Each structure stands twice: as C-alpha cells, then as structure tokens.
Amino acid sequence: MHQTGRWMALVAAAALLPAGQVGKPPEVRVVAVGDGVELHYVERGKGVAVLFIHGSLGDYSTWDSQLGPFAETYRAIACSRRYNYPNTNKLRPKHSAVVEAEDLAAFIKKLDLGKVHVIGHSYGGYAALFLAVKHPELVRTMTLAEPPVVFAGDRVEDAKVRLVKRARAAFEKGDPEDAVRIIVNSSRAGTYDKIPERFRERLLRNARELEALVTSEEMYPALDRDAVRKIAVPTLLLSGEKSPASHRSVDEELERLLPEKGRQRVIIREADHGMWFQQPEACRKAVLEFLSGK
C-alpha cells in the first residue's frame, strides 16, 4: 500500500473483476504450508508452473480471467495469500511481505512445483520480491506489477502512517467495514458507498488481510538495494501509464537496481495501478512474450 491513491485504483478495478469462468470453475484446493497455516488455491493446465499472487483486498479469484489463457501453455495457479478469502488462518503479529514470501516458498515446495514463473500484483509483488531475494532457487522468472516497496533507508510517508492509524483504530473498535471504508475513501470521499454491493462484499471478505497489515509494525519491510542488485532471475516490470508518481518512482528504482541482463519494463497504456483489470489482454500479452523461451 504505497500511497493512498493506490486504493482508488484497486476499487475501480474491483468493478471489472470477472463474475467467474465460463464453464466449470476450477476446484478450490487447500494445502498446509506449515506452522498451522493453510493456503487455498485453484489451478488449470499442465507444464511449467505460473504462480499468480494477488494484491491487497483481493484473493485467488482476482485472476479468474487469466487462468484459462495461461493454462493453454502453462500450469496456471492462483493462491490466496495468508489472510485472504477463503483462508481462515489465525491473525499473528508482525505480519509482512517477508512472512508471505515464506508462505509462498512453502507452497511451492509442498506442491513440488520446482522453479516457477511468479506474477505478483501490488502487495503480492512485494512478497514476490522477497521470495526472489530469499529463495532464488524457487523462482524461474518474476513479473512485478507496481509492488509498494519501501527500500532500506527510505522513510514511510506521513500520509500513509496517518491512514494506517485510522484503519487500525477502526479494527480495534471491531468495525472492519469502517476500516475498509477509510482506506477506499482515502483519495475521494464517498467512493466506498458508490461501489455495487457485490463488489463491496469482495473487498470485505478480504478485510482480515488489511487488519493483519495495519496492526503490524512490519507492514513495510525494508528491501535492501544490494539484495535487488543480486537478483539473477529474469524480471519483467509492468507499470501503468496513468499510475501515480510514487509508483513510477519505485518502478524506476527497481529498473535501475535490477541487473540489466534479463530485465524488462513495459508501460501498460491507458491503465493505472489496476492494470490487470483495466487492460487484461495487454498485460497478458506482455507477460506471455516475456515468458516465451524461459
């Protein structure tokens, strides 16, 4: 959650989420990844695994419209992160993208996926980065769509700190919907109440993830720049043409730090942070071209 405007993009994107697959939906499966944590997931296809990791207030269904096309060539897998629907894992302190990277590592090992192509959107991209840093032996390639990275030595913006405190207070009062409302309305008052009820329900069913993050002192784990310089796996950066400057600055820094060999950056036209929902075909085309031959 790199800055408040990002939430507006996610909410706008929610209205474009597919209602479901045409035909029989994939079976929802669950795997224990250790320490009492279970992750639900869906998959289609066969071959080298492509692992989709959703952003905040999303879940495995975020990728419904992508699984089928990717399954034509790959074993396409979308999992729900630790505190996202339909997972019921117990909330624990100090939750962060580092914790989720370890969940992903255990997930890959439990399913015996070998080296995977990882596609991470937003906070899911943050977790994917730590996965590549800490477990490079599990990552074949990495696609990052605007991860909200805070680099070591950088300061978390005051506006973000204030927003997180307000959302945390709502959870402490036992009102998760108000916490989601605070985040959604952070860029434009009244946005939450204008969202169709069925899409508000999608956001609310993932409120526990928001609670885990805003009540954690590790919400923005520092990513060491030298660790990024050492990432050897081919990496694709997807950036929205209309995304806020804060996202561009992170992507530009990642582009500067990542080894030039194997690193690409694609600007998705007519899209912002919700690029995977606003321009799904363009995102898919860019990723499939990047993955070709890898």
N, C-alpha and C positions, 0 to 999 in steps of 0.2 A: 504494500500500500504506500507507494512512494510519494504521492501528494493527493490532496483532496479531490481534484478534478478527475482522477482516475475512476472514482466510484461512479461518476456520471456516465462514463463510457461503459462501465460494466452494466449499469442499469439499462441504458439504452440498448445494449446488446442483448439483454435478457428478453426483450420483446421479440428478438429474432431467433431465439432458440427453437429448434425443431420440436414439434409435439411428439415426435417419435419416428422410428424407422418404418418405411413401407414394408409390409410383410411381417413375418415373425420376428420379434425383437430378440436380441441375444440373451442367453441365460445369464442372470446375475449370480456370480460366484463369490466365494469368500475364502481368504487364506490367512492363517495366523502367521504373523511376521515376528513374533517373539514378545516377551515381557507383557503378555496379556493383550496385545494389540492385534486387531484383525482389520483387513482392508478388503472391501468389496470391489469387484471389477467385472467388466464384460470384455469379450474378445470375438473377433471374426478373422477368418483367413488362416493361411499357413505360411511358413517361411521364417525369415529373419524377423525378429520382434521389433515393432514400433510401439513405444510406450508413451501415451498421451497423459499429461499432467495438467489438470485444470487450475484456474486462478481462484481468487477469493470469492466466496459465496456461490461457488459452482460445485459440481460433482461429476461423476463419470458420464452422466447424460449430456454434459456440455459438448461432448464430441460425437453425438449421435449421427450427425450428418457427414462426419469424416470417416467413420469406421468402415463403411461399405466400400467407398472408393479406394482406401488404402489397403483393404483386405484383398483386392484384386492382385496385389503383388506381395504383400507382407502379412505377417501375423499381427493384426492391429489390436492393441489392448489399451483400454481406458480404465484407470482405477480412481477411486475416490480417496482423497487424502485423509489423514487420521481422524479428523473431527467433522468430516463432511458426509452427507447422506449417502447410503443408509447406515454408515458406521455408527456404533454406539460406544466407542472407547471412552474410558474414564478420563476426565479432564485432569491434566497434570501440570505443575508449574514449569516455567522456563521453556515453554513451547516455542519453536522457531523453525526456520527453514533448514537448519542443521539437523534437528530432530527428524524432520520429514525426509531429508536426504538419507538418513539411516533406515527409515521405514522403506524407502524405495530400494535401497541396496538389499535389504532382507527380502523384499517382494521379488526382485529379480532372481535372487538365489533360490528362494522357495519354489518358484516356478521353473527353475533350471532354464532360464532364457538365454544364458550366455551373454555376449555383448549385444546391447540393444541400441536402437536409434531412439533418442529421448527427445520429445517435443513438449516444452513447458511454456505455458502462458502465464504472465504476471507472477504472482507469488509461487505458482508452480514452476516457473522458470528460475526463481530464486533457489528453490530446493534442487532443481536440476543442476544448477551451477555447483552447489556444494557436493552433489553426487559426483560430478566430474572431477572435482578437486580431491575428494576423499577416496573415491573408488573408481579411478580411471579404467581399471581392468574390466568394469562392467558396462562401459559406455563406448559404443561404436561411433556415433555422431551425436551432435547436440543441436537442437533448434530452439532458440530463445525468442519469445515474443514479449519484449519490454519487461524484463524482471525488475522489481523495485529495489535494486541493490543499494546498500549503503557500504561504501568502501572504508576500510580501516583508516582512521584519522579524520574522516568526514563527520560532520555534525548533523544529527537529525533535526529537520526544520521545526521551528517553534509551532507553526500552524498544525503540523502533524501531531506533535506532542499534545497540544490542547484538544484536538479532535479525539485522540485515543483516550484521553482522560474522561471526556464527556461520555463516550461509548462505554467505558469501564464502569462509570458511575451508574449507568442505566442497567447494566448486568448486575451490579451489586444490589440494586433495588428490585431485582427479579423481573425486569422488563426487557427481554431480548428483542422484542419487536421495536421498542423505542431505540435500542442501540443500533439496530439496522437502519431505522428511520434517520437517526442522527448522521450516520455515515452517508446514506443515499442523498440526504438533503444538504450535504456539506458544500456543494457547489451552487445549488439552486433550490431555494426554499420551496417546499410543496411538491417536490418531484415524487417522493415515495407514494403519496396518496393518489397520484395520477397513473401509477403503474397498474395494469389489469391484475385482478385478484389472483389469477392462476400463476402469474409471474412473481407476484409478491410471495406466494407460497413457495416457489422455488428458492427465493432468497432466504426466507425464514427457515426452511428445512436445513439450511447450512449455517444457521446463526451460531452454532456451537464452535465452529472454526473461528468466527470473529471473536467470540468470547475467549477462546484459548489464546488468541494473539494479543488482544488488547489488555488482557490481565497478565501478560508475560513481560518480564523485564528483558527478554531476549527477542522481541518481535523483529528487530532489525539487526541480525547478527552481522558483525563486520566481516567483509570479504577482503582478504589481503590481496593487494595488487600483484605482488610477486607470484602468488598462487595462480592467478589468472594467466600471467605470462607463461606459466609452465603447463597450461592445458594443451595437450597434444592432439586431442580428438578434433576432427573437422567440425566447425561450428558455423551455423547459419543464424544471423541476427535478422529478425523481422521487425520493422519499425513502421508505425502508422504515419502517413503523410501529415495528418492533422493532429497528431498527438501533442500534448503539452511539451514545453521546452524541457521540463525536468526529465521526461522520458528520453528525449533526444540526447540530453547530456549524458545520461547513463549509457545509452547505446553507443554514443561516440567514444566514451571512455573504454567500454568493452572492446570496441573495434580497434582502438589504439593499443590496448594491452594484449589482446589475443594474438598468438603467432600468425603472421601474415599467410603462411602456407596453410591452406585448408580453411581459411576464414572468409566468409562472405557476408555481405549485408544487402538486404533487399528492402526497398521502401514500398509499402503497400499503398497504392493510390486510393484517394477518396475514403480513407479509413483513419480511425484514431486507435486508442488502446483496445477497443472492441473489434479489432481487425478480423479475428477468426469468425465472427458472426456477421460482420458487415460485408466482408469480401472473402467468403469461404473458398470460392474457386481460385482466386488469385493466391491466397495463402497456400492452398493445397498444391497448386502448380509450382510455386516457388520451392516448396519442400520436396516434392517428388523429383524435380530437376536436380536439386541439391543431393538427394539420396542416391540418384542413379549411379550405379557402379561402385557404391561404397559398401 
